[in-house]
Amino acid sequence: MRPGWLRVLIGVLAAVLLGGCATVPGDSTVQVLRKITEGDGPELPPGPTDNANPLDLVRGFVNASGSSDNHHAAARRFLTVGAQSWDDSASLTVLADEFDTVYARTPGESSRAVVRLRGNQLGRRTSDGSFMQAGAPVEIDIQVAKEGGQWRIDGPPSGTIVRLTDFQANFKPVRAYFMDPVQPSPVPDLRYLPANPARTMPSRMVDALLAGPSQALAGAAVTAIPPTARLRSNVAETPDGAVIVDLTELGELGDDQRRMLAAQVVFSLAEVNVGRVRLLDDGAPMLTDHAVVARDSFPELASANDPRPDVSGVVVVNGRARTLAPTGLGDPLAGPPGSGAYDLSSATLSADGQWLAAVNRMTGRQLLVGRVGGPLVPTGLQGSALTRPTWGPSGSEVWTVRNGAAVTRLLIDQAGHATPAPVDDSALTALGQISDLRLSRDGMRVAAIVNGMLAVGAVSRSPAGAVAVRNVRMLLPNKLTSLTSVDWRAADQIAVAGRRPDAAVSLVSVDGLDLHPLPTNNLTLPLTAIATGPGRPLLVTDQNGLWSFGADDLGSWRQLVGSVTSVAGFPS
C-alpha cells in the first residue's frame, strides 16, 4: 500500500463534497470547433415489407432494433403513427438470437392482434453502457394493428429488445477507466457504446465516465470525477484533431487530483480513437502545464499493470519449479524450488519476478514463500487442499483457498515473513466449493471456479485496510460447467479450462456477454489447469502433459512437456 497515494484519493472523495469555482480566463483565442455529438451514420436497415403478417412484423421490429441510429429510426418504421412516442431509451434487453413469435390473440377478421415474443434473455445494457448478465426465459405480448391496410405495431414494449448478434454488430465494447483506491493504477470497466455514428463515441464515453464505475466495480474502483461534474459545452473537435472536453462544477481539486481526473479522461477517450484531449475546467486548462494531454502524458500510469517481458512464467514438473521459455521448458529455478527439495504441486511468481509462492505436498498441503533463487519459508498455512497461489500487484500480498472453503490472504514483508490478513469472502464462499482462484493483474477483481462453474467478483479495499470480495456473480452458469481451472487473459477477459468436450477451453468476457470456445485438437480431456496473461500464450495441462496455444501455433496446441502432469503459471 502507498500511503501518499491513499491520501490523494481520500482528498478526491472529500473534494466531491465541496463546492467551488475555477478561474475563467478573461480572453482566449477563437477556434473553429466541430461538434461531435452528431453525425451521419450508415444506411438504415429496411423497414417492414408490404403485406407482412403480424408474426413477421414483430420479428422484423426486433431485428431492426439493433440499430440505434436516430433514436431507432429503423425500428420506428414498424410502428403506427400513434406509437411513435415509444420510449426506446427506457432499457435495452439483449436476447439470444433464436426466438419465436406466436399469436397470443389471432387477428381473425379484426384489424387488431396480439403477438407473443418468446425467447431467452441474456441480460441488459444499463444506463451507464455496461452489460449486466440476467439470463431468464421471457414472454412479451406486443399489440399490432392495421394502419393504411398494413400491419403495424401499436403497443411496443418499453425499451428496446435486441438480438445478441445485432447488439455485437452495433455496439462497440470499450473500456472506461477509473482508479484503484490503493495504488496509482487505472482500472478498466467494460462499456458498450453505439458504434454509429462513430463521431458520437467521444461524447458517449464522457457520459459513461461521468456516471462512475459500473455495478460490477461498485465499492472497489473509485473515480476522481466529482458526482456534481457535468459537461459545460458539447464535446467538440478542433481543426488540429484534438478533442475539447470542458467540465464544470468540479469544486476545488488539488493538482494531484486533477492529474488523476485527466488520466481517466485521456485513457478512456483513447478507447474511441481520440489521441489528444484539450481538457478544461470551466474553460481553463485542467492541468496548467499541459494544454493538450495524451496517454504519454501519464507514463507511470500507462504501463502500471503491463507484464514485464523479462519475467517468464514458471511450471512445476515432477515437483520441481522450472522457468518457461518461448519454445518450451527453460532452466530449473535456482535453489531448492528447482531441485525438487519441496515436492511442489503448484507455484506462481510475483509480477516483478522477485518472489515465488508455492504449495508443497510433503505433509498435506503447505504454502511456502521466498525470494527467487533462495529457499522457501513455510507461511504457517496448511490444509488438505490449497489452490494455486495468486499474487496481488504490489508483490506483498498472496492469496489462496484452503480446503475449498476459505479464501486466505497473507501479507509478505521484505524478509519473507507472512502475516495472515482478514478478507471478507462470504459472498464468494456462500456459492459453494472453490477449486481455483486468481486475482486480476491490477488486483481489482477475482475469478474463481466454484462447484465447477465460473464466479467473478470485485476486490474492495477501504482506506482503513479492510478487504472484501463484493459484487460476486456466476458467469454463464448454463454454459460454463464442469470447469477445473481459471486465469486472467486480460483485465476484462477470463480463460477457463474443464472437462466438457464442447467447451474444454474458453475465453469469456468479464461481464459474461462474449464466450469463445477454442479448438481442442491434440488435447486429451479432462484438462486440469490453465495459465495465461496479457501477451502470453495459453497453457493447459491434460492427461499427457503441458500444452501451449499462441499466435504462432496455427490453431493447434503444441506440446511443451509430455508424459507428466504439470502445473504452470505466469506472474500474477
C-alpha positions as CSV (number, residue, x, y, z in Angstrom):
1,M,0.0,0.0,0.0
2,R,1.2,3.5,-0.7
3,P,0.0,6.0,2.0
4,G,0.8,9.0,-0.2
5,W,-1.5,7.8,-3.0
6,L,-4.2,6.8,-0.5
7,R,-4.1,10.4,1.0
8,V,-4.6,11.7,-2.6
9,L,-7.6,9.5,-3.2
10,I,-9.2,10.4,0.2
11,G,-8.7,14.0,-0.8
12,V,-10.5,13.3,-4.1
13,L,-13.5,11.9,-2.2
14,A,-13.5,14.8,0.2
15,A,-13.4,17.3,-2.6
16,V,-16.5,15.7,-4.1
17,L,-18.5,17.1,-1.2
18,L,-17.2,20.6,-1.6
19,G,-18.4,23.3,-3.9
20,G,-16.2,25.8,-5.7
21,C,-15.4,27.7,-8.8
22,A,-12.4,27.6,-11.1
23,T,-10.9,30.8,-12.6
24,V,-12.4,31.7,-16.0
25,P,-9.9,33.2,-18.4
26,G,-10.6,36.8,-19.4
27,D,-9.9,36.2,-23.0
28,S,-8.9,33.3,-25.2
29,T,-8.0,32.5,-28.8
30,V,-11.1,32.0,-31.0
31,Q,-11.2,28.5,-32.5
32,V,-13.5,26.9,-35.1
33,L,-14.9,23.8,-33.4
34,R,-16.8,20.9,-34.9
35,K,-19.5,19.4,-32.7
36,I,-19.0,15.6,-32.5
37,T,-22.2,14.6,-30.8
38,E,-23.9,14.2,-34.1
39,G,-23.0,12.8,-37.4
40,D,-24.2,10.7,-40.4
41,G,-24.5,7.0,-39.8
42,P,-24.7,4.1,-42.3
43,E,-27.9,3.5,-44.3
44,L,-30.7,2.3,-42.0
45,P,-31.9,-1.3,-42.2
46,P,-35.1,-1.8,-44.4
47,G,-38.5,-1.3,-42.9
48,P,-41.4,-3.7,-43.0
49,T,-42.3,-5.4,-46.3
50,D,-45.7,-4.8,-47.8
51,N,-48.4,-7.1,-46.6
52,A,-46.2,-8.6,-43.8
53,N,-48.2,-10.7,-41.4
54,P,-48.1,-9.7,-37.6
55,L,-45.7,-12.5,-36.7
56,D,-43.1,-11.5,-39.3
57,L,-43.7,-7.8,-38.5
58,V,-42.7,-8.3,-34.9
59,R,-39.6,-10.4,-35.9
60,G,-38.6,-7.6,-38.2
61,F,-39.1,-5.0,-35.5
62,V,-36.8,-6.9,-33.2
63,N,-34.2,-7.3,-35.9
64,A,-34.3,-3.6,-36.8
65,S,-34.0,-2.6,-33.1
66,G,-30.3,-3.5,-33.3
67,S,-29.6,-0.1,-35.0
68,S,-29.9,2.8,-32.5
69,D,-29.3,5.4,-35.2
70,N,-31.5,8.5,-35.0
71,H,-33.4,7.1,-31.9
72,H,-34.0,3.7,-33.5
73,A,-35.4,5.2,-36.8
74,A,-35.3,1.8,-38.5
75,A,-37.4,0.1,-35.8
76,R,-39.9,3.1,-35.7
77,R,-40.9,2.3,-39.3
78,F,-42.7,-0.8,-37.9
79,L,-44.8,1.4,-35.6
80,T,-48.2,3.0,-36.1
81,V,-48.3,6.8,-36.0
82,G,-49.8,6.7,-32.5
83,A,-47.0,4.5,-31.3
84,Q,-44.2,6.9,-32.3
85,S,-43.9,8.1,-28.7
86,W,-42.3,4.7,-28.0
87,D,-39.7,5.2,-25.2
88,D,-36.7,3.4,-26.8
89,S,-34.3,4.6,-24.1
90,A,-36.0,3.1,-21.1
91,S,-33.9,-0.1,-21.2
92,L,-32.0,-2.4,-23.6
93,T,-32.6,-6.1,-23.3
94,V,-30.2,-8.5,-25.1
95,L,-32.0,-11.6,-26.4
96,A,-30.5,-14.9,-27.6
97,D,-30.6,-15.0,-31.4
98,E,-33.2,-17.7,-31.6
99,F,-36.7,-16.5,-30.6
100,D,-40.3,-17.2,-31.6
101,T,-43.3,-15.1,-32.4
102,V,-46.7,-16.7,-31.9
103,Y,-50.3,-15.4,-31.6
104,A,-51.5,-14.6,-28.2
105,R,-54.7,-13.3,-29.9
106,T,-55.2,-14.1,-33.5
107,P,-56.4,-11.3,-35.9
108,G,-59.3,-13.3,-37.4
109,E,-61.4,-10.7,-39.2
110,S,-60.3,-8.0,-36.8
111,S,-57.8,-5.2,-37.5
112,R,-56.0,-5.9,-34.2
113,A,-54.0,-8.8,-32.8
114,V,-51.5,-9.6,-30.1
115,V,-48.2,-11.3,-30.9
116,R,-46.3,-13.1,-28.2
117,L,-42.5,-12.9,-28.4
118,R,-40.8,-15.8,-26.7
119,G,-37.0,-16.1,-26.2
120,N,-34.2,-16.2,-23.7
121,Q,-32.9,-13.0,-22.2
122,L,-29.2,-12.8,-21.8
123,G,-29.0,-9.6,-19.9
124,R,-29.4,-5.9,-20.3
125,R,-27.3,-2.8,-21.2
126,T,-27.6,-0.4,-18.3
127,S,-27.9,3.3,-18.5
128,D,-24.1,3.7,-18.0
129,G,-23.4,1.5,-21.0
130,S,-22.3,-1.6,-19.1
131,F,-23.8,-5.1,-19.6
132,M,-25.5,-6.8,-16.7
133,Q,-26.0,-10.5,-17.1
134,A,-29.5,-11.7,-16.2
135,G,-30.4,-14.9,-18.0
136,A,-34.0,-15.9,-18.0
137,P,-36.8,-17.0,-20.4
138,V,-39.0,-14.1,-21.5
139,E,-42.5,-13.8,-23.0
140,I,-43.7,-10.4,-24.1
141,D,-47.1,-9.6,-25.6
142,I,-47.0,-6.9,-28.4
143,Q,-50.1,-5.3,-29.8
144,V,-50.4,-4.9,-33.5
145,A,-53.0,-3.0,-35.6
146,K,-53.8,-2.3,-39.3
147,E,-52.9,1.2,-40.4
148,G,-53.4,2.1,-44.1
149,G,-54.0,-1.5,-44.9
150,Q,-50.7,-2.7,-43.4
151,W,-50.0,-4.3,-40.1
152,R,-48.0,-2.1,-37.7
153,I,-47.0,-2.4,-34.0
154,D,-49.4,-0.3,-31.9
155,G,-48.2,-1.3,-28.5
156,P,-44.4,-1.7,-28.5
157,P,-42.7,-2.8,-25.2
158,S,-40.9,-0.1,-23.2
159,G,-37.3,0.0,-24.1
160,T,-35.6,-2.0,-26.9
161,I,-35.1,-5.7,-27.4
162,V,-32.0,-6.6,-29.4
163,R,-30.7,-10.0,-30.6
164,L,-27.1,-10.8,-29.4
165,T,-25.7,-10.7,-32.9
166,D,-27.3,-7.4,-33.6
167,F,-26.0,-6.0,-30.3
168,Q,-22.5,-7.1,-31.0
169,A,-22.7,-5.7,-34.6
170,N,-24.0,-2.3,-33.5
171,F,-22.3,-1.7,-30.1
172,K,-18.6,-1.4,-29.6
173,P,-17.0,-2.8,-26.4
174,V,-14.7,-0.1,-24.9
175,R,-13.0,0.4,-21.5
176,A,-13.9,3.4,-19.3
177,Y,-11.1,3.9,-16.8
178,F,-11.4,4.5,-13.1
179,M,-8.9,4.3,-10.3
180,D,-7.5,1.8,-7.8
181,P,-8.0,3.4,-4.3
182,V,-4.7,2.0,-3.0
183,Q,-2.1,2.3,-5.7
184,P,-1.7,4.5,-8.8
185,S,-3.3,2.3,-11.3
186,P,-6.1,2.8,-13.9
187,V,-8.9,0.2,-13.7
188,P,-10.8,-0.7,-16.9
189,D,-14.6,-1.1,-16.8
190,L,-16.3,-2.5,-19.9
191,R,-18.9,-0.4,-21.6
192,Y,-20.8,-0.9,-24.9
193,L,-21.3,2.3,-27.0
194,P,-23.3,2.6,-30.2
195,A,-20.8,2.2,-33.0
196,N,-22.7,4.5,-35.3
197,P,-22.5,7.4,-35.8
198,A,-18.8,6.9,-34.9
199,R,-18.5,10.7,-34.3
200,T,-20.7,10.4,-31.3
201,M,-18.5,8.0,-29.4
202,P,-16.3,10.5,-27.6
203,S,-19.3,12.3,-26.2
204,R,-20.9,9.0,-25.1
205,M,-17.6,7.9,-23.5
206,V,-17.5,11.1,-21.4
207,D,-21.1,10.4,-20.3
208,A,-20.0,6.9,-19.2
209,L,-17.2,8.4,-17.2
210,L,-19.5,10.9,-15.5
211,A,-21.8,8.0,-14.5
212,G,-19.0,6.5,-12.4
213,P,-17.9,2.8,-12.0
214,S,-20.4,0.2,-13.1
215,Q,-22.3,-2.0,-10.6
216,A,-19.7,-4.8,-11.1
217,L,-16.9,-2.5,-9.6
218,A,-19.1,-0.5,-7.2
219,G,-17.3,-0.2,-3.9
220,A,-14.0,-1.3,-5.4
221,A,-12.8,1.2,-8.1
222,V,-13.1,5.0,-7.4
223,T,-13.3,8.0,-9.6
224,A,-11.6,11.4,-9.4
225,I,-14.6,13.0,-11.1
226,P,-17.0,14.5,-8.6
227,P,-20.6,13.5,-8.9
228,T,-21.6,17.1,-9.4
229,A,-19.4,17.3,-12.6
230,R,-21.1,17.8,-15.9
231,L,-20.1,19.0,-19.4
232,R,-20.1,22.8,-19.7
233,S,-20.4,22.5,-23.5
234,N,-20.6,19.8,-26.1
235,V,-17.6,17.6,-26.8
236,A,-16.0,19.2,-29.9
237,E,-13.1,18.6,-32.2
238,T,-10.6,21.4,-33.1
239,P,-9.0,21.8,-36.6
240,D,-5.8,20.2,-35.3
241,G,-7.6,17.0,-34.4
242,A,-7.7,17.4,-30.6
243,V,-11.0,16.9,-28.8
244,I,-12.2,19.5,-26.3
245,V,-13.8,18.3,-23.1
246,D,-14.9,21.2,-20.9
247,L,-16.2,20.2,-17.5
248,T,-17.8,22.3,-14.9
249,E,-19.0,22.1,-11.2
250,L,-15.8,20.2,-10.2
251,G,-15.3,22.0,-6.9
252,E,-11.8,22.6,-5.5
253,L,-9.4,19.9,-6.7
254,G,-5.7,19.8,-5.9
255,D,-3.0,19.3,-8.6
256,D,-2.7,15.5,-7.9
257,Q,-6.5,15.1,-8.1
258,R,-6.7,17.0,-11.3
259,R,-4.0,14.7,-12.8
260,M,-5.9,11.6,-11.8
261,L,-9.1,13.1,-13.4
262,A,-7.2,13.9,-16.6
263,A,-5.7,10.4,-16.8
264,Q,-9.2,8.9,-16.5
265,V,-10.5,11.1,-19.4
266,V,-7.5,10.5,-21.6
267,F,-7.2,6.7,-21.2
268,S,-11.0,6.4,-21.7
269,L,-11.1,8.5,-24.9
270,A,-8.1,6.6,-26.3
271,E,-10.5,3.7,-26.5
272,V,-12.6,5.5,-29.1
273,N,-9.6,6.7,-31.1
274,V,-9.1,10.1,-29.5
275,G,-5.4,10.6,-29.1
276,R,-5.2,14.2,-27.9
277,V,-7.5,16.0,-25.5
278,R,-7.9,19.7,-24.5
279,L,-9.3,19.1,-21.1
280,L,-10.8,22.2,-19.4
281,D,-12.3,23.2,-16.1
282,D,-14.8,26.0,-16.7
283,G,-12.8,27.0,-19.8
284,A,-9.4,26.9,-18.2
285,P,-6.8,24.1,-18.7
286,M,-7.3,21.3,-16.2
287,L,-3.5,20.9,-16.0
288,T,-1.7,24.2,-16.0
289,D,1.4,22.6,-17.6
290,H,-0.4,20.7,-20.3
291,A,-2.7,22.5,-22.7
292,V,-3.2,19.2,-24.5
293,V,-3.0,15.8,-22.8
294,A,-2.5,12.3,-24.2
295,R,-1.6,8.8,-22.9
296,D,2.1,9.6,-22.9
297,S,1.4,12.5,-20.5
298,F,1.0,9.8,-17.8
299,P,3.8,7.3,-18.5
300,E,3.8,6.0,-14.9
301,L,0.1,5.0,-15.3
302,A,0.0,3.8,-18.9
303,S,2.2,0.8,-18.1
304,A,1.2,0.3,-14.4
305,N,-0.2,-3.3,-14.9
306,D,1.7,-4.4,-18.1
307,P,3.5,-7.7,-17.7
308,R,7.3,-7.4,-17.6
309,P,8.8,-9.1,-20.7
310,D,11.9,-10.1,-18.7
311,V,9.8,-12.1,-16.2
312,S,8.9,-15.6,-17.6
313,G,6.3,-18.0,-16.4
314,V,7.0,-20.9,-14.1
315,V,6.0,-24.5,-14.5
316,V,6.0,-27.3,-11.9
317,V,7.2,-30.6,-13.4
318,N,7.5,-33.7,-11.1
319,G,7.7,-31.5,-8.0
320,R,10.4,-29.1,-9.4
321,A,9.9,-25.5,-10.5
322,R,11.2,-24.5,-13.9
323,T,11.0,-21.4,-16.0
324,L,9.1,-21.3,-19.3
325,A,10.9,-20.4,-22.5
326,P,9.2,-19.3,-25.8
327,T,9.9,-22.7,-27.3
328,G,9.3,-24.9,-24.2
329,L,10.8,-25.5,-20.8
330,G,13.5,-23.3,-19.5
331,D,16.0,-23.9,-16.8
332,P,15.2,-25.1,-13.3
333,L,14.7,-22.3,-10.8
334,A,17.8,-21.7,-8.7
335,G,17.9,-23.1,-5.3
336,P,15.7,-25.7,-3.6
337,P,12.5,-25.0,-5.6
338,G,14.2,-26.1,-8.8
339,S,16.0,-29.1,-7.2
340,G,12.8,-30.9,-6.1
341,A,13.6,-30.4,-2.4
342,Y,10.0,-29.3,-1.7
343,D,8.0,-31.7,-3.9
344,L,5.9,-28.8,-5.2
345,S,2.3,-29.1,-6.6
346,S,2.0,-25.5,-7.8
347,A,3.9,-22.2,-7.9
348,T,3.4,-18.6,-9.0
349,L,5.9,-15.8,-9.4
350,S,5.1,-12.2,-8.3
351,A,4.6,-9.7,-11.1
352,D,8.2,-8.4,-10.7
353,G,9.6,-11.9,-10.7
354,Q,11.3,-11.4,-7.3
355,W,9.1,-13.7,-5.2
356,L,7.8,-17.2,-5.5
357,A,4.7,-18.6,-3.7
358,A,4.3,-22.4,-3.9
359,V,2.4,-25.3,-2.5
360,N,4.2,-28.5,-1.5
361,R,2.9,-32.0,-0.9
362,M,5.1,-33.3,1.9
363,T,2.6,-33.2,4.7
364,G,-0.8,-32.5,3.3
365,R,-0.5,-29.1,1.5
366,Q,1.6,-26.2,2.8
367,L,2.1,-22.7,1.4
368,L,5.7,-21.6,1.1
369,V,7.1,-18.2,0.1
370,G,10.5,-16.9,-0.6
371,R,12.7,-14.8,-2.9
372,V,13.6,-16.4,-6.2
373,G,16.9,-18.1,-6.1
374,G,16.7,-18.8,-2.3
375,P,14.9,-21.2,0.0
376,L,11.2,-21.0,0.6
377,V,9.8,-20.4,4.0
378,P,6.6,-22.0,5.4
379,T,3.9,-19.4,6.0
380,G,2.1,-21.5,8.6
381,L,-0.8,-22.1,6.3
382,Q,-1.6,-25.7,5.5
383,G,-4.6,-27.9,4.8
384,S,-5.8,-30.9,2.9
385,A,-6.1,-28.7,-0.2
386,L,-4.6,-25.3,-1.2
387,T,-5.3,-23.7,-4.5
388,R,-2.5,-22.4,-6.8
389,P,-1.2,-19.2,-5.1
390,T,-2.0,-15.8,-6.7
391,W,-0.2,-12.5,-6.0
392,G,-1.5,-9.0,-5.6
393,P,0.0,-6.4,-7.9
394,S,2.3,-4.9,-5.2
395,G,4.1,-8.2,-4.7
396,S,3.5,-8.0,-1.0
397,E,0.3,-10.0,-0.8
398,V,-0.6,-13.6,-1.8
399,W,-4.0,-15.3,-1.8
400,T,-5.0,-19.0,-1.8
401,V,-8.1,-21.0,-0.9
402,R,-7.8,-23.5,2.0
403,N,-9.8,-26.8,1.8
404,G,-12.1,-25.3,-0.9
405,A,-13.9,-23.2,1.7
406,A,-11.9,-20.3,3.0
407,V,-10.1,-17.6,1.0
408,T,-6.9,-16.8,2.7
409,R,-4.8,-13.7,2.3
410,L,-1.2,-13.3,3.6
411,L,0.9,-10.1,3.7
412,I,4.6,-10.8,2.9
413,D,7.2,-8.4,4.2
414,Q,10.7,-7.8,2.7
415,A,12.2,-10.5,4.8
416,G,9.7,-13.0,3.5
417,H,7.7,-13.3,6.8
418,A,4.0,-14.0,6.2
419,T,1.2,-12.4,8.3
420,P,-2.4,-13.5,7.9
421,A,-4.7,-10.7,7.0
422,P,-8.5,-10.8,7.1
423,V,-10.6,-10.9,3.9
424,D,-14.4,-10.9,3.8
425,D,-15.0,-13.9,1.5
426,S,-18.6,-14.6,2.5
427,A,-20.1,-13.5,-0.9
428,L,-17.9,-16.0,-2.7
429,T,-17.8,-18.9,-0.3
430,A,-21.6,-18.9,0.1
431,L,-21.8,-20.2,-3.5
432,G,-20.0,-23.5,-2.8
433,Q,-16.7,-25.3,-3.1
434,I,-13.8,-23.3,-4.6
435,S,-11.3,-25.3,-6.6
436,D,-9.3,-22.4,-8.2
437,L,-8.9,-18.7,-7.6
438,R,-7.0,-16.0,-9.4
439,L,-6.6,-12.2,-8.8
440,S,-6.5,-10.0,-11.9
441,R,-3.2,-8.3,-12.6
442,D,-4.5,-5.0,-11.2
443,G,-5.8,-6.7,-8.1
444,M,-9.3,-5.2,-8.5
445,R,-11.1,-8.4,-9.5
446,V,-11.1,-12.1,-8.6
447,A,-12.1,-15.1,-10.7
448,A,-12.8,-18.5,-9.1
449,I,-14.1,-21.9,-10.0
450,V,-17.0,-22.7,-7.7
451,N,-18.8,-26.0,-7.9
452,G,-17.3,-26.4,-11.4
453,M,-18.7,-23.0,-12.6
454,L,-17.1,-19.6,-13.1
455,A,-17.6,-16.8,-10.5
456,V,-16.2,-13.3,-10.7
457,G,-16.2,-10.5,-8.1
458,A,-14.6,-7.2,-7.2
459,V,-12.0,-6.7,-4.6
460,S,-12.9,-3.8,-2.3
461,R,-10.3,-2.1,-0.1
462,S,-11.2,0.5,2.4
463,P,-8.8,3.4,3.4
464,A,-8.5,1.6,6.8
465,G,-7.2,-1.6,5.1
466,A,-10.3,-3.8,5.2
467,V,-10.6,-6.1,2.2
468,A,-13.7,-7.8,0.9
469,V,-14.9,-9.7,-2.2
470,R,-18.0,-8.0,-3.4
471,N,-20.5,-8.0,-6.3
472,V,-20.0,-11.7,-6.9
473,R,-21.9,-13.3,-9.8
474,M,-21.8,-16.6,-11.7
475,L,-21.0,-16.1,-15.4
476,L,-23.0,-18.2,-17.9
477,P,-23.9,-20.9,-15.4
478,N,-25.9,-22.8,-18.1
479,K,-22.9,-23.0,-20.5
480,L,-19.8,-22.9,-18.3
481,T,-19.9,-26.1,-16.3
482,S,-17.5,-28.9,-15.3
483,L,-14.7,-26.4,-15.1
484,T,-11.4,-27.1,-13.4
485,S,-9.2,-24.0,-13.7
486,V,-9.3,-20.3,-14.4
487,D,-6.9,-17.5,-15.2
488,W,-7.0,-13.8,-16.4
489,R,-6.3,-13.4,-20.1
490,A,-6.7,-9.6,-19.8
491,A,-8.2,-7.2,-17.3
492,D,-11.6,-7.8,-18.9
493,Q,-11.3,-11.4,-20.3
494,I,-11.0,-14.7,-18.5
495,A,-9.7,-18.1,-19.7
496,V,-11.2,-21.3,-18.3
497,A,-10.5,-25.0,-18.8
498,G,-12.5,-28.0,-17.9
499,R,-13.9,-31.4,-18.7
500,R,-16.6,-30.8,-21.3
501,P,-15.6,-31.8,-24.9
502,D,-17.7,-28.9,-26.4
503,A,-16.1,-26.2,-24.2
504,A,-12.8,-27.6,-22.7
505,V,-11.0,-24.3,-23.2
506,S,-13.0,-21.0,-23.5
507,L,-12.4,-17.2,-23.3
508,V,-15.2,-15.2,-21.7
509,S,-15.6,-11.5,-21.1
510,V,-15.7,-10.4,-17.5
511,D,-19.4,-9.5,-17.8
512,G,-20.4,-12.8,-19.4
513,L,-21.5,-11.3,-22.7
514,D,-18.9,-12.8,-25.0
515,L,-18.0,-16.5,-24.9
516,H,-15.4,-18.0,-27.3
517,P,-14.7,-21.8,-27.1
518,L,-11.2,-22.6,-28.5
519,P,-10.2,-25.7,-30.5
520,T,-9.1,-28.7,-28.5
521,N,-7.3,-30.7,-31.2
522,N,-4.3,-32.6,-29.7
523,L,-5.6,-32.3,-26.2
524,T,-6.8,-35.3,-24.1
525,L,-9.6,-34.4,-21.7
526,P,-10.1,-33.7,-18.9
527,L,-7.9,-30.6,-18.5
528,T,-6.5,-29.9,-15.1
529,A,-5.1,-26.4,-15.2
530,I,-4.9,-23.3,-17.4
531,A,-2.5,-20.3,-17.3
532,T,-2.2,-17.2,-19.4
533,G,-1.8,-13.4,-19.2
534,P,-1.6,-10.3,-21.4
535,G,0.6,-11.0,-24.4
536,R,1.2,-14.6,-23.1
537,P,0.2,-17.9,-24.8
538,L,-2.5,-20.1,-23.3
539,L,-1.1,-23.0,-21.4
540,V,-3.1,-26.0,-20.3
541,T,-2.3,-29.4,-18.7
542,D,-4.1,-32.6,-19.8
543,Q,-3.5,-36.3,-19.2
544,N,-0.4,-36.2,-21.4
545,G,1.4,-33.1,-20.2
546,L,1.7,-29.4,-20.8
547,W,0.4,-27.7,-24.0
548,S,0.7,-24.2,-25.5
549,F,-1.6,-22.3,-27.8
550,G,-0.4,-18.9,-29.1
551,A,-0.3,-16.7,-32.1
552,D,2.4,-18.8,-33.8
553,D,0.8,-22.2,-33.2
554,L,-1.5,-22.0,-36.3
555,G,-4.7,-23.0,-34.4
556,S,-3.2,-26.2,-32.8
557,W,-2.0,-27.0,-29.4
558,R,1.8,-27.6,-29.1
559,Q,3.2,-29.9,-26.5
560,L,5.8,-28.4,-24.2
561,V,6.2,-31.3,-21.8
562,G,5.0,-34.8,-22.2
563,S,4.4,-37.9,-20.1
564,V,3.9,-35.9,-16.9
565,T,1.2,-33.9,-15.3
566,S,2.5,-30.3,-15.0
567,V,1.1,-27.1,-13.4
568,A,2.1,-23.8,-15.0
569,G,1.5,-20.2,-14.1
570,F,2.5,-16.7,-15.3
571,P,3.5,-13.9,-12.9
572,S,0.4,-12.5,-11.2
